[in-house]
């Protein structure tokens, strides 16, 4: 599984300091929120893989996929993914789950939630047997594990958009338990699912945890005010909802 998530490596750089503003890289936006909500921290890339990518058309197409998904342009992202696979047909065998992940995100932004779920679910089902046995504890372990977490999260938010709140919450919890590091976007989206289930106490706790993990990012999310309004109406006032003094 050395290059399982090679397709994930050509991301734009982000800040490694969660107290600073980070570049938002969410490809799945829950509910009706506008803008990006996929907070992430900078992750190192392996020199070996960068040497493999550098100067090649792969790098150009990989970056284009991410750029177009970040811009919510599924047509351009689809063209970039199709070009990448056409020019590198070996990826169909070498990294099918990564391709399914990107296709799932493209389908999501096209509004094809069933298609998004299908691609993400297939990738998860293909990887779960090896994941449960335990990924090899080599230099790729953390990246492979976090890719699995990203798949669970993406399927979960697709379910959230489909108003299947309980299975969405289960997937987001799986992502949280799988991720090798705390991620504010996981806790925030857990809060959103819990709100829809009217579990306000748990939602407030998840919102607090998201804020403690990355206060700057959570403070800038587009639906912060609406989340606070619902929680306040139900007798809860987590830290993100307390006015600054």
C-alpha positions as CSV (number, residue, x, y, z in Angstrom):
1,X,0.0,0.0,0.0
2,X,3.0,2.3,-0.4
3,X,1.4,4.6,-3.0
4,X,-2.3,4.0,-2.0
5,X,-2.9,7.8,-1.6
6,X,-0.4,9.2,-4.0
7,X,-3.3,11.1,-5.5
8,X,-3.7,12.9,-2.2
9,X,-0.2,14.3,-2.1
10,X,-0.3,17.2,-4.5
11,X,-2.2,19.5,-2.1
12,X,-1.6,23.2,-1.9
13,X,0.5,24.0,1.2
14,X,-1.4,24.8,4.4
15,X,-0.3,26.2,7.7
16,X,1.0,23.6,10.2
17,X,0.0,25.9,13.1
18,X,-3.7,25.6,14.0
19,X,-3.6,28.9,15.7
20,X,-3.0,30.6,12.3
21,X,-5.4,30.8,9.5
22,X,-5.5,27.7,7.4
23,X,-6.4,27.2,3.8
24,X,-9.8,25.7,3.6
25,X,-9.9,22.4,1.6
26,X,-13.3,20.9,2.1
27,X,-14.7,19.1,-0.9
28,X,-17.9,18.2,0.9
29,X,-20.0,21.0,2.5
30,X,-22.7,19.8,4.9
31,X,-26.2,20.9,4.9
32,X,-26.7,24.2,3.1
33,X,-23.6,25.9,4.3
34,X,-21.7,28.1,1.9
35,X,-17.9,28.0,1.5
36,X,-15.3,25.5,2.6
37,X,-15.3,23.6,5.9
38,X,-12.6,21.0,5.5
39,X,-10.0,22.3,7.9
40,X,-6.7,20.5,7.6
41,X,-3.2,20.7,8.8
42,X,-0.1,20.6,6.7
43,X,1.2,17.2,6.2
44,X,4.7,16.4,5.1
45,X,5.1,14.6,1.8
46,X,7.6,12.0,1.0
47,X,10.6,13.0,-1.1
48,X,10.4,9.8,-3.1
49,X,6.9,10.6,-4.2
50,X,7.7,14.3,-5.0
51,X,10.6,13.2,-7.1
52,X,8.1,10.9,-8.9
53,X,5.7,13.8,-9.4
54,X,8.0,16.6,-10.1
55,X,8.0,18.0,-13.6
56,X,5.4,15.5,-14.8
57,X,2.0,16.0,-16.2
58,X,0.7,14.1,-13.2
59,X,1.5,16.9,-10.8
60,X,-0.2,19.5,-13.0
61,X,-3.4,17.4,-13.3
62,X,-3.4,16.5,-9.6
63,X,-3.2,20.1,-8.6
64,X,-5.9,21.0,-11.1
65,X,-8.3,18.4,-9.5
66,X,-7.8,19.9,-6.1
67,X,-8.1,23.5,-7.4
68,X,-11.3,22.8,-9.2
69,X,-12.9,20.9,-6.3
70,X,-11.9,23.8,-4.0
71,X,-13.6,26.1,-6.5
72,X,-16.7,23.8,-6.5
73,X,-16.3,23.3,-10.3
74,X,-17.0,19.6,-10.8
75,X,-16.9,19.8,-14.6
76,X,-13.4,21.1,-14.7
77,X,-12.4,18.6,-11.9
78,X,-13.8,15.8,-13.9
79,X,-11.9,16.8,-17.0
80,X,-8.7,16.9,-14.9
81,X,-9.3,13.5,-13.4
82,X,-10.2,12.0,-16.8
83,X,-7.0,13.5,-18.2
84,X,-4.9,12.1,-15.3
85,X,-6.3,8.6,-15.7
86,X,-6.0,8.7,-19.5
87,X,-2.4,9.7,-19.4
88,X,-1.6,7.4,-16.5
89,X,-3.7,4.3,-17.1
90,X,-1.7,2.3,-14.5
91,X,-3.4,4.3,-11.8
92,X,-6.6,2.3,-12.3
93,X,-4.8,-0.7,-10.9
94,X,-2.3,1.0,-8.6
95,X,-4.6,3.4,-6.9
96,X,-8.3,2.6,-7.6
97,X,-9.5,3.8,-4.2
98,X,-7.9,7.2,-4.6
99,X,-9.5,7.6,-8.0
100,X,-12.9,6.6,-6.4
101,X,-12.4,9.2,-3.7
102,X,-11.9,12.0,-6.2
103,X,-14.8,10.7,-8.4
104,X,-17.0,10.7,-5.3
105,X,-16.1,14.3,-4.5
106,X,-16.8,15.3,-8.1
107,X,-20.1,13.5,-8.0
108,X,-20.9,15.3,-4.8
109,X,-20.4,18.8,-6.3
110,X,-22.4,17.8,-9.3
111,X,-25.3,17.2,-6.9
112,X,-25.2,13.4,-7.5
113,X,-25.3,12.3,-3.9
114,X,-26.1,8.7,-4.8
115,X,-23.1,8.6,-7.2
116,X,-20.9,10.2,-4.5
117,X,-22.0,7.6,-1.9
118,X,-21.4,4.7,-4.4
119,X,-17.8,5.7,-5.2
120,X,-16.9,6.4,-1.6
121,X,-18.6,3.3,-0.2
122,X,-16.9,1.1,-2.8
123,X,-13.5,2.5,-1.9
124,X,-14.2,1.9,1.8
125,X,-15.4,-1.6,1.3
126,X,-12.3,-2.4,-0.8
127,X,-9.9,-1.1,1.9
128,X,-11.6,-2.1,5.1
129,X,-10.4,-5.7,5.1
130,X,-6.8,-4.5,5.0
131,X,-7.5,-1.6,7.3
132,X,-8.9,-3.9,10.0
133,X,-5.9,-6.2,9.7
134,X,-3.8,-3.1,10.3
135,X,-1.9,-1.2,7.7
136,X,1.8,-1.9,7.7
137,X,3.7,0.2,10.2
138,X,6.0,1.7,7.7
139,X,6.5,5.3,6.6
140,X,3.2,5.3,4.8
141,X,1.1,4.1,7.8
142,X,0.0,7.5,9.0
143,X,-1.0,8.7,5.5
144,X,-2.9,5.6,4.6
145,X,-4.7,5.7,8.0
146,X,-5.7,9.3,7.5
147,X,-6.9,8.5,4.0
148,X,-9.2,5.9,5.5
149,X,-10.4,8.6,8.0
150,X,-11.1,11.0,5.1
151,X,-13.1,8.3,3.2
152,X,-15.3,7.7,6.3
153,X,-15.8,11.4,6.8
154,X,-16.6,12.1,3.1
155,X,-19.2,9.2,3.1
156,X,-20.6,10.6,6.4
157,X,-21.1,14.1,5.1
158,X,-22.7,12.7,1.9
159,X,-25.1,10.9,4.2
160,X,-25.6,14.1,6.1
161,X,-26.6,15.9,2.9
162,X,-29.0,13.0,2.2
163,X,-30.6,13.6,5.6
164,X,-29.6,10.2,6.8
165,X,-28.4,11.6,10.1
166,X,-27.8,8.5,12.2
167,X,-25.5,6.7,9.7
168,X,-23.9,10.0,9.0
169,X,-23.0,10.4,12.6
170,X,-21.7,6.8,12.7
171,X,-19.3,7.5,9.8
172,X,-18.1,10.8,11.3
173,X,-17.4,9.0,14.5
174,X,-15.5,6.4,12.6
175,X,-13.4,9.1,10.9
176,X,-12.7,10.7,14.3
177,X,-11.6,7.4,15.8
178,X,-9.5,6.6,12.7
179,X,-7.7,9.9,12.3
180,X,-4.2,10.0,13.7
181,X,-4.7,13.6,14.9
182,X,-7.6,15.7,16.3
183,X,-9.4,17.4,13.4
184,X,-11.7,20.4,14.0
185,X,-13.7,19.7,10.9
186,X,-14.6,16.2,12.3
187,X,-16.0,17.6,15.5
188,X,-17.8,20.4,13.8
189,X,-19.6,18.1,11.4
190,X,-20.4,15.7,14.3
191,X,-22.0,18.8,15.9
192,X,-24.1,19.4,12.8
193,X,-25.3,15.8,12.7
194,X,-26.2,15.8,16.4
195,X,-28.1,19.0,15.9
196,X,-30.2,17.4,13.3
197,X,-30.9,14.5,15.7
198,X,-31.8,17.1,18.4
199,X,-29.1,15.8,20.7
200,X,-28.3,19.3,21.8
201,X,-26.1,18.5,24.8
202,X,-23.8,16.3,22.7
203,X,-23.9,18.8,19.9
204,X,-22.7,21.6,22.3
205,X,-19.9,19.3,23.5
206,X,-18.8,18.5,19.9
207,X,-18.8,22.2,19.0
208,X,-16.7,23.0,22.1
209,X,-14.2,20.3,21.1
210,X,-14.0,21.7,17.5
211,X,-13.3,25.1,18.9
212,X,-10.6,23.9,21.3
213,X,-8.9,22.1,18.4
214,X,-8.8,25.1,16.1
215,X,-10.5,28.2,17.4
216,X,-9.6,30.5,14.5
217,X,-11.0,28.2,11.9
218,X,-14.2,27.4,13.8
219,X,-14.8,31.1,14.5
220,X,-14.7,31.7,10.7
221,X,-17.1,29.0,9.7
222,X,-20.2,30.2,7.8
223,X,-22.8,28.6,9.9
224,X,-21.4,29.4,13.3
225,X,-24.1,31.9,14.1
226,X,-26.9,29.5,13.2
227,X,-25.4,26.7,15.2
228,X,-25.1,29.0,18.2
229,X,-28.7,30.2,17.8
230,X,-30.0,26.6,17.9
231,X,-27.9,25.7,20.9
232,X,-28.7,28.9,22.8
233,X,-32.4,28.4,22.2
234,X,-32.1,24.9,23.8
235,X,-30.2,26.1,26.8
236,X,-26.6,25.6,25.8
237,X,-23.9,28.1,25.3
238,X,-20.6,26.4,24.3
239,X,-17.4,28.5,24.1
240,X,-17.7,29.4,20.4
241,X,-21.0,31.1,21.2
242,X,-19.7,33.2,24.1
243,X,-19.2,36.8,22.9
244,X,-15.6,38.0,23.1
245,X,-14.9,40.4,25.9
